[in-house]
Amino acid sequence: LPADVAGLAAEVPVIGGDAPPSREELLAVEPDFVYSPTTYEFTAEQGFASIEQLADAGVAAYTATGGCFDRRMEGTVDDLFIDLDNLGAIFHVEKEANDLIASSQAELATVDTAIEGQDRPRVAQVFVEGTTLTAIGAGIEYDILQRAGADNVFTPDDPAFADFFAAEITPESLAAPDALVFAVTDSAHEAAVRSYLAATFPDMPAVRDGRLIAVPSTDLFPGTLGNVSAVRLIAEELYPDAVFD
């Protein structure tokens, strides 16, 4: 969990760990409500509890708007506000939800103002696991870069992203972006990715100029406040001379 809320959940039991909990693990704790960033976490074929299985057990399930089946390829940061509005109604905390919506929209407006009129740098978003290089070209991840002022190297119009928001690529096929954005799971993963990028692309402008932007992977999940944090983080890295009031 993000540092600003981790303490509030210190006594809450954790199941599943780095992966979603299995069907058996989830049903064993008898939840009332399950919130998921995407439909993947409800895939029975992966060993997770399906929405139908949860319903049979009397459990309400909710998939983030930007991660539901019909939106995963087209999700945007603004989808978060639909989720906050819905969650406010579900848990009868409408005022708190509205406050979060307002503060998040104000944060995005701050970014818009700070980067207005700037030349947009060419930016690629990748995910690195070992020596496997994956490009990100659609979905909320694409919109986060757009909102942060990036000229995306990979776009939903590319055939590689016709059916899925990510595609494995070869190092040779990666263009020479001004900056590279990559998701990391922890500090060890970030160090490994930086080492791989430095060794694989020593002459790439993004590597040569030190414009390697690490973003916590959880901030890129649909339906999280981290989406807004990611926009700000990336924008501040892309536009170091801009003023973010």
N, C-alpha and C positions, 0 to 999 in steps of 0.2 A: 504494500500500500504506500501511497505518497507519504512523505515524512510528516506533513501537516495533519494527517488524520490517523496515522499508524497507532499513535498512543491511545486513541479512542477505541480501537478494536483490539487492544493488546490481550484482552481476556476472551476474545471470541475464538472458538475452535476453528482450525483450518482443515479442510479436506481437499484432496486432489493435488495440492502443491502446484508445481509448474504446469501441470495439465489439468483439464477439467476433471471433476470427480467422476468415477464410474457410476453406472446406474445403481449398483448396490450401495456404494458409499453415500450417494445423494439421498436415496430413498430411506436409508437407515437412520438419518437424522430427522426425518419427518418434517421437512420444511413446509411453511405455508405459502412461500412465494420464492420464485427463482428468477433472477435477472441475468440475462446473457447478452454479450456484445454482438454475437452473430448466431445464425441458425446452426453453425457447425457444432456448438456445444450441446445441441439437442439431437445429434445424429446417432441413431440406434446402432447403425453399422459400425460405429467407432467404439461401441461399448458404453455410450452415454445414455441417459434417460431421455426418451423422446417426449415431445410435448403431449402426445396421446397417452403415454405411460404415466406422465406426471398428472395429467387430468384424471386418469383412472384412480390415482392415489389421492385425489382431492387437493392437488397442488396447483396453484396458479403460476403460469409461466409467462415471461415477457422477454421479447427480443428487441434490442435497441433498433430504432427506426432505420438508422444507416447500415445496420447489419442484417436486416431481414432479407429473405431470399430475393424479393423483388427490387431491393434497394442497394444490395451489397456492391454492385458495380457502379452505382450512380450516387452513392451517399455523399452528403456534405456536412460540414461543421454545423450548419443551422439545424440539421436533424436532431441534434442534441436538445434543442429547445422544445421540440415536440415531446421528447422523452421526459424532460424535467416537468413539463406541464402535465403529462400523464401521471408521472410518479407523485406529483403534488396532489392530484385528485385521488389516486389510489390510497395513499397514506394519510390523506386529510391534512396536508401541510402546504396548502396552496400559497400562503404568504411566503414561506421559506423558498418554495420553488420559484415563485415570481421574483424574489430577491436575487436568486442565483441566475436566473435568466437575464435580469437587468444588468447585473455586474459583469456577466460573461459577454453580453452584447457591447457593453461599454469598453471592455478590454479589447474586443475585436475592432471597435471604432477607433481606439487609440492607435492600433497597428495601421489601420487604413490611413489615418491622418499622417502618421510618421513616414510612411513610404510613398505617399502620393507624389506623382510626378517623377519618381526615380526610375532610372534605367533598370529593367528587370534582369538579373543575372540568370544564366542557363544553369539549371539545377537538375540533378538526377537523384532519385531515391532508390536505394538498394538495400537488400538484406543479405548479410554474409553469415554463413554457418560453415565453419571449417574453411574449405576452399570452394564451396558452392556459392555462386553469385546469382542472386535473384533481383530482377528489376521490378519496381512497383509503378504501375501506370494507370490505375483507375481507382474508383471508390473514394472513401473519405480521405485516404492517404494522399491521393492526387489533389483533392480540394484543400487540404491543409497546406500543401505547398503553394497552391494558387493564392490562398488567403494571406500567406506569408510574403508574397511578392516575388515568387519564383516564376521563371519561364521554364516550364517543365520539359525536360528532354523526352520523357516517356509520357504518352497521352492515351486516353481511351480510344482514340482513332487508330492507334497502331494495331495491326492484325494480331499481334502477340497477346493483346489484352481483350480480344473479342469475347472470350468466355470466362476469363478469370482476371482478377485485378493484379496478379503477379505472374511473372514468367521467368524461368531460369535462362540465363544468358551466358555467353562466353566472355572472358575479359576483353577479347579483341573487338567485340561488338559494342562495347561501351564507348559512347562518344566522349569528347573532351569537355566535360562541364566545368563551369566556374566554381561550383560547389557540389559536394556530395552529402546527402542526408541519409542517415542509416539508423535503424532501430536497434536498441541494445537491451538485453535482459538484466545485465548487472555489470559491475566494473570490470570483471574478468573478461566478459564478452566484448565490452567496448575496447579493451586493450588489444584483444586478439584481432578485432576488426581493423583497428587503426594500423596494426602491424601488417596485416594482409594487404590493405590498400596501399601502404607505403612501399611494400615490396613489389606489388603487382603493377602499380601505376606511378612510378617515380617521376615521370615527366608530365603527368596530367596536371593542368592548371590547378584543379581543386586540391590535389595532394601537394604540389610544389608550393602553393601559396598558403597552405594550412587551413583551407576552408572545408574541414571535415566536421560535420554537425551531427553529434550523437543525440538521439531522442529516446527516452524511455519507451519501450515497446508498449507498455500499458497506456501511454498517452495517445497512442494511435488506434486503440480499440474504439469502435463505434460506441456512442452513448456514454462517453466519459467526459468529465470536466477537463481532463487532460488534453482533449482536442484543442481547447482554447489555449492552454499553456503551451502546447506544441507550436501553434501558430506564432505566438509571441516569441518563444525561444528561437525558432528558425528565422523569423524576421529580424531579430536583434543581431543574429550572426551574419545574415546576408547584408544588413545595412548598419554596420557599426557606427557610422557617423550620424545616423538619424536620431531624432529626439523622441523618446517614448515617454510622454508625460503620464 
